[in-house]
């Protein structure tokens, strides 16, 4: 038990150090410090830049990381690989801190890839199961392919601006914004699970539930949003990039919400919800409002981590994340029930939770972007309408999940449920309080607030009425349950194509390239056999050959003389 808390102490020390570093910059006073200046060979500087946005994300990552470590002492404390699990979490946090605070783009890339590696290790923590191995491999491969866009984009930035320091790049006038923006867009679409590279995140749910709270709420998937927000002064100069980002966000937020509406597994539903909410952040950024996008990033990190950790508490009680195994838990698990009720309310955008204020800021950014923003007016209006529709669906599926998890009758034959240990309920209480506390100081938009409240109330009412009438809130939509078969290209077509290509490569390698090495080996063997005839090891034969040679040379000398 004591060894488990050692990793909590290490994470706490790291979180305190980050807090001391970040808190002074919450007032908006940026700080850039060069620790190691880049040389002429590599041009890489170990420099940090912390402003208000970076400080907020640093505190979010450190806080959620510490809560996850505390939570894991009870959730996974007896696992035989707990030590490696806890250490990988710390390494993951260091990678996230590098992404957030790095002023050099190559240092940011290193942290970006460290997070990808740690994500693979943590999602596949239960590598004995095939579903965990496949989920980890899928997440790793899809995000690594997208990361090529970041690498090439960094090279293009260096060639365009003559530096890889972000602060120096932003100090110049935007140049080559379209090429840079499209390359970075590839990277963030993969990292933040946006359409069409969105399917890896729901399939990563076999990973430990605390990891889903860390990776899929507060850190890695939010890194793409943070990167766009940080480089927004460059990207906003390209209408094409902003329009494409807005359209991707619109498609993703709607699909994610629709898929979450019909899920039969609580973790997978929350995963699709994350995909949808990340798209809200990108929608705000596409309208040129970095504050609205980053504020929703912070609020979502808090209430979605709460929901994932609360899901872990429910799984601890019933032994499954299937909604069919839940129900009747309101009185059995009061702490988890009330904490998750707050989380679902924030997800639905119910006042006075922080989700209400930050979602309204996103909608307000889209509304203002119609007249004064980088998007064409028609595109901004389209995304605004889809965001309202998505808000309605979000309130509906949040209510559905809340009912199925806690209020419907418990399934017959299920063992008596019980509240989770304090090490698990403590973190969700902290996050529930944060879901209200983060509302302090948030901007309030009266007209948008009234509109979004009506939309959310309508979504909640539809589900409650359906439950009262039919005692059933499941939606019979096979095309949604199958998730529109959007994963088929990645699961079937691309692997089939790659297998054919792989066979062709093997044939060329065997019949073409290997022929040279095999022919060289055959020639060497032939020469060695010929030499072996001469080097027989028979002394009498050697003496005969020497004598014959002497006779031949002597005869030749006599004749020539």
N, C-alpha and C positions, 0 to 999 in steps of 0.2 A: 504493500500500500504506500509506504513512504517513497519508494522509487518512482511511483506514478506522479506524486506531487513534486518531485524534483523538476520534472519538465514544465510543470505549472509555474514553479519559481523562476526557471530560466525564461519562460515566455513573459512572465510578469516583469522581470528585470528589463527585457527588451521593450516591452510596452511602455514602461516608465521612461526609459531613455528616449523613445520616440515621442512621448507626450511632452517631455521637457524641451525637446527640439522643436516640436510643431506648434505648441500652444502660443508662443509669442507671435506667430505669424497669422493667427486667426483674425487679427484686426486689418489684414490686407497689406501689411508691410512685407514685401518680398525680400528674400535674402539669397544671394548667390555666393558660393564659396568654392574655390578651386583648391583641392587637396593635392592633386598630382597633375602638373601641366603636361599635355600631350607633346610627344616628340615629333620630329619631322618624318619619322618612318611610319608610325601608325596614326598619329594625329588624334589619339584618344586621350581625353582628359577625365580624370576622376574628379568631377565637379558636381555640386548639388545646387539645386534651385528650389526653394520652398516658398510658395506664396499661399494665399488663403485657400485656394482649391487643393493644392498639394497637402497642406496641413490638415484639412478636413478628411481627405481620403486616408492619409497616414493614421489619423486617430481612429477612423472607422475600422481599418484593417487590423490595427493593433488591438483595439477593444474586442472585436468579434473573435480574433485569433485567441486572445486570452480566455474568453468565455468558452470557446470550443475546447480548449485544453482542459479547463475545469470540468466541463460537461463530459469529456471523454474518459475521465478517471472512473466514472461510474458506468458509462455506456460500453466502454471497451477495455476497462482496466485489467480484466483477467485474460485478455487475448495474448497468445504467446508471442506475437510480433508487435506488442504495444510500444516497445522502445523505439523501433524503427519508425513506427507510425508517428509518434510524438516528435521525433527528431526531423522527420520530413516536413511536418507542419511548420516547425521553426525555420527550416530552409525555405519553404514556400513563402513564408512571411518576409524573409530577407529579400527574396526575389521580387515580391510586390513592392517593398520599400524602395528597391533599386529602380523599378519602373516609375514610381511616383516622384522620387526626389532627384533622379539623375538629370543632369543638364547636358550630358553628352549622349547622343543618340545611340552610339554603340554600347554604352553601358546600359542604356534602357533596353536594348535588344538582348543583352545578356540576361538581365532580370526577366524579360519577357519569356525567354527560352527556359530559364530555371523554373519558372512557374509552370510551363508546359510539361517539363519532365516530372516535377513533383505531382502535378495533377494526374499524370499517367500512373505514377506509383500509388497515389492515394485512392483513385477510383478503382484500381485493380488490387486493393489491399487484400480482399478475399479471393486471391488468385486461384484457389482450388476450384472455384465455380466457373463454368464456361461463360456465363452471362457477364461476370465481372471482367474476365479477360477480354471478351469481345468489346464490352463497353469502353474499357480503358484504351484498347487499340484503336477503336473508332475515333474517340476523342483526340488521341495523339496524332493520328494520321491526318484527320481533317484540319486540325488547327495548324499542324506543321506545313501542310500544303499552302494554307493561307498566309503563313508567316513569310513565305517567299516574297509576298507583296511588300511586307515591312522592310525586309533586307534590301530589295531593289529600291524601294522608296527612300531609304536612308542614303543609299549611294547617289540617287538623283538629287537629293537635298544638298549633299556635300558638293556635288559638281555645280549645282545652280548657285548656291550661296557662298561657296568657298569655306565653309565651316560646318562642323557637326554639332556645335554647341547650340542648344535650343534657344537660349537667351539671345545669342548673337543672330540667329536666324530670324527671330521675331522682331528684332530691332531694325530689320531691313524691309523694304517694300516687297509685297508679295510678288513672286516670280514663278513661272512654270507651275501655277497652282493646279491646273487640270491634270497633268501627268502625275504630279506628286499625290494629289487627292485620290485619283483612281487607284494608285498602288496601295496607299494607306487604307483605302476602303476595303480592298481585298483582305487585308490583315485583320481589320476590326470586325468585318462580317464573320470571319472564321472564329476569332477569339470570343466574340460576344454572341455567337450562335444566332446570327440573323440569316434570313432567307437569302440565298438557297443553301447555306451551310449551317442550318439550324438544327439538323436532326441528331447531332451528336450529344447534345445536352440532355434530353430526356433518356437516352440510352446510357447515360453515365450514372443513373440512379442506383445501380447495384453497389456503388461505393458506400462506405459507412455514412450514416445520416449526419453526424457532425461535420463531415467533409463537404457534404452538399450545402450545409449552412455557410461554410467558409468560402468554398470555391464558387458556388452557384448563386451566391447572394451578395457577398461583400467585397470580393477580391477579384479573382481572375476574369470572370465574365464582365466585370465592370471596368477592367483595364482598357478595353477597346473604347468605351465611352470616355474614359479619362484622356486617352491619347487624342481623340478627336477634339475634346474640349481644350486641351492644351495647345494644339496646333490649329485651332479654329481661325485665328487671324490670317493664316495662309489659305486654308481651304475655302473660306467664305468668299474669296476673290473669284472662285469658279462657280458660275451658275449651274453648269453641268453636274459637278460633283455634289452640290447641295441638293439639286433636284433628284439625282439618283439616290442619295442618302435618304431623302424624304420618302420616295416611293418604296424603297426597301423597308423603311421603318413602318410605313402604312400596311404593306402586305404582311409583314412579320407580326405586328401587334394584333391584327385581326385573326390571322391563322392561329397564333399562340393562344389567344383567348377562346376561340372556337374549339380547339383541341383540348384545352383544359376543362371545358364545359362537359365533356363526355367521358372523361377518364374514370376508370374503376379503381385506380391506385392513387393514394393520396400524394405520395412522393412524385410520381410522374405528373400529376396535375399541377403541383407546385413548380415543377421544372418547366412545363409549358407556360405557366404564369410568369416565370422569370424571363423566358424568351419574349413574351409580350411586353412586359414592363421595361425591359432593356430597349425595346423599340420605341417606347414612349420617350425615353431619354434621347435617343437619336433623332426623334422627331423635333424635339426642342432645339437640339443643336443644329439641325438642318434649317431652322428658322433664324439661326444666328444668335440664339440666347444661350450662352454657356452657363449662366447662373441657374436658369430653370432646369437644364439638363443635369447639372452637377447636384443641385438640391434634391432632385428626384433620385439620383444615384445614392445619396446618403440616406434618405428616408427609406428607400427600398432595401438598402443593405441592412437596416435595422429591423424592419417588420418582416422581411422575408427570412432573415436568419432566425427570428422568433418563430415563424411558422415551421421552418424545417426542424429546428430543435424541438418544438412542440410535437411535431410528427414523430420524432424519435422517442419522446416520452410515451406517446400512444402506442407505438410499436413495441416498446419495452413492456407495456401492460398487456397487449393482446397478441404479440408475437408475429405481427404481419403489418404491412403497409396497405393491404387491400381494404378498401372501404367496406366491403361485405363483412369483414371481421370486426368492424368497429360498431359504434352505436351504443347508447345507454351509458355513456361515460361521464355525463355532466356531473352527477353526484359522486361517482367513484373517483374522479380525478378533478377536483374543483380548481386547483391551482393551474393545471394544464388547460382546463376549459376556459377559465376567465382570461388567461394570458393569450391563448389562441383566438379567443373572441376579439380581443383588442387587435391582434394581428390581421384577422380577416376583415375587421372594420377598416383598418388602414388600407388594406388591399382594395377594398370596395370604394374607398374614398369617402368615408363617413366622417363628418366633423365631430369632434375637434382633433382627430388623429392627424399625424404629420402627413399621411398619405393624401388626405383631402387637400391640404395646402399645396403640396408639391405637384400633385396632378393638375390642380387648377392653374399653377404657374406654367405648366407645359401647354395647357389649352390656351392660356392667355398669350403665350409666345407665338403659337400658331395663328391666333386671331390677329395679333399685331403684325405678324409676318406677311399677311396679305397685302398690307399697304407699305410697310417699311421694313423690308427684309430681303435676303438674298434669293428667295424663292419667287417664281412667277405666281401671280395672284391666284390663278386657277389651281395650281398644285397645292398651295397653302390651304386653300378652301377645301380641296379634296381630302388632304391629310387631317384637317380639323374635323371634318364630318366622320371620317373613319375612326378618329380618336374618340369622338363622342359615342359612336356605336360600340367601340371596344370597351369603353367605360361601362356601358349598359351590360355587356356580356360579362365583364369582370365582376361587377356586383352580383350578377346571377350565379356565376360559378363559385364565387367566394361563399355565398349563402348556401349553395348546394353542398359544398364540402363541409361547411360548419354543421349543417343538419345531419348529414350522413355520418360524420365522425362522432357526434355527441348526443344528438337528440332522438334519432330513430331508435326503435327498440333493439336491444342487444340480440345478436343471433343465438339461436338455441344451441345448447351444449358448450358454449364458450366458458372457459374457466373464469372465475371471479377476477375482475380487473382491480388494479390498485394504483395509487399514485406513485410516480417515479421518485427515486432518491433525491435528497436535497441538492446533491452536486449537479443534478440535471434540472431540477425546477428552479434553482437559484438563478442560473443564466437567463432563463426565459422570463423570469420576473424582472430582471434588470432590463432586458430588451423591451418588455411591455412598458415599463416606466419611460424608457428612452423614446418609445413611439409617441408618447404624449409630450415629453420634454423637448423634443426636436421641433415641435410646433411653435415654440417661443421664437418670436422674431421673424417668422415666415410672412411673406407678403400675402395680402388678402385682396382678391379681385371679386367685387360684389356681384357684378353681372354674371361672370363665368361661374362663380361659386353657387349662385342660385340655380343656374342651368345644370351644372354637374351634379348638384344635390338631387334635383328632380330626376335626372337620368339614372343615378345610382339607386334612388328610392324605387324607381320603376323596375329596375333589374332585380332588386331584393323582393319587391312585391310579387312579381311574376312567379318566382320560385316558391315563396311562402304560400301563395294561393294554390299552386299546383300540389304542394305537399298537403295542404288542408283538405283539398278535394279528393285526391287520389292516394295520398300517403306514399307517393312515388315521385321522385324528382329526377329520374333517369330519362335521358333524351334518346329516342330510337332513331339514330342517324348513322347507319353503317358507313357512309362515306366519310363521316367525321371520326368515327371510332377507328377506321383504318388510316386516319390521318392523311386522307386524299392520296394515299400511296406515294407520297413525296419521297419516301425513303427508298423506293424501289430502285432508282438509278444507282444509289450508293450500295445497296444490299445485293443487287442482282446484276444489273447491266454493266456497271463499271468493273466489278470483279470478273465477270465473264469476259469482257474485253481484255482486261489485264492478263487473265489466264492465257488467252490466245496469243497475246503479245509475248508473254513469258515463254510459252512453248516455242515460238519462232526464234526468240533470242537464244534459248537453249540449243535449238537445232543449229543455228549459225555458229554458236560457240563450239559445239561438238564437231560439226562437219567442216567448219571453216578455220576458226582460230586454233582449235585443238589439233588440227591436221599438221600445222607447222611444228608444234612441240612434239607431237607423236612421231612425225617424220624425222626430226632431229634425233630423237631418242633411238629410232630404228637405225639411222645411219651410224650413230655412235656404237650401237651394238654390233653392226656388221664390221666396222673397222676393228673393234676389239676382238672379234672372232678371228679376223685375218692375222692380227698381231699375236693372238694366242697360239696360232700354228707355229710361229717363229719362236716364241717364248714358251717352249714345251717343258723346260726343266730337266731335259735329258742331257747329261754331261757329255756322253759319247757323241751325240748328235752335234753338240756345240763344237767339240774337238774336230769332228769330221768337216764341218762347215769351215772352221778356221784353217784347217790344212788345205782344203780345196781352194780357199781364197788365196792362201800363200802361193800355191802352185800357179793359180791363174795370174796373179800379179807378177810372179817370177817369169813365167812364160812371156807375158806381155812385155816385160822389161828387156828380155833377151831379144825378142822380135824387133822391138823398137830400136835397140842398140845396133 
